[in-house]
Amino acid sequence: MPDSEAIVRLGKYLCGFFCILGHSFPAYFKFKGGKGIVTAAGMMLVADWRVFVMIVATFLIIFILSRIISLASIICACMFPVYTFINCFFFDFLIFKFPGWYVFACVVTAFMIAVFVVVKHSSNITRLIRGEEKKITAKK
């Protein structure tokens, strides 16, 4: 049973990756789209709710501390493969006896998504380094 479930879960990761690509490079808008954050969050929710909860918690902590959305998004993208490994290895592989190739494939896919999102945020990273990235503040 875990083999067929592993294929379905891996399919969710791979389909999510291509959804993020489609969101970031839509044909109807001359291949100019978003940075893939919201699409990635939706993919995480569908693929593995445990990873989604960890990402949302990380996002909220970073955003509350810094008030910079792009910083929280970049850090969450970097944590995505880490959280995927934690959940896939410690729960799915060790406890539920999913195959090892499943852990490897999910982590590699999560890593590819993370790299893609960070690259799409290169202009934000430049502004963060310069200290020019805008903070979200409440109006008085």
C-alpha positions, 0 to 999 in steps of 0.5 A: 500500500505505501508504494501506490500512496508514495506515487500519488504523493510524489505526483502531487509534488511534481504537478505542483512544480509544473503549476508553479512554472505555469504561474510564473511563465503564463503563455497568455501574458507573454511568459511574464507572471508571478514569483510562485509563492502563493502557488507553492503554498497551495501546492504544499497544502495539497501535497503535504499538509504537515509541511504547509503548517510548518511553512505557515508558522515559519512565515508568520514568525519571520513576518511578525519579526521583520514586517518584510513579506519577501524576506519571509517568503525567501526563508520559507522557500529555503525551509521547504526542502528541509521540512519536506525531508523531516516529514518524508523521512521521519514520518513517511519512511521510518514510521509508515514504511514508504520507499526510500526513492519517495523521500529522495524524489520529494526532497529533490522536487522541493529543492527545485521549487525552492531554488526556482522561488529564490531565483525569482526573488533575486531583485528582492534579495538585492533590495534586502541586502541594500536595506531598501526592501519596504516593510509592511506597516499599519496606517495610523 
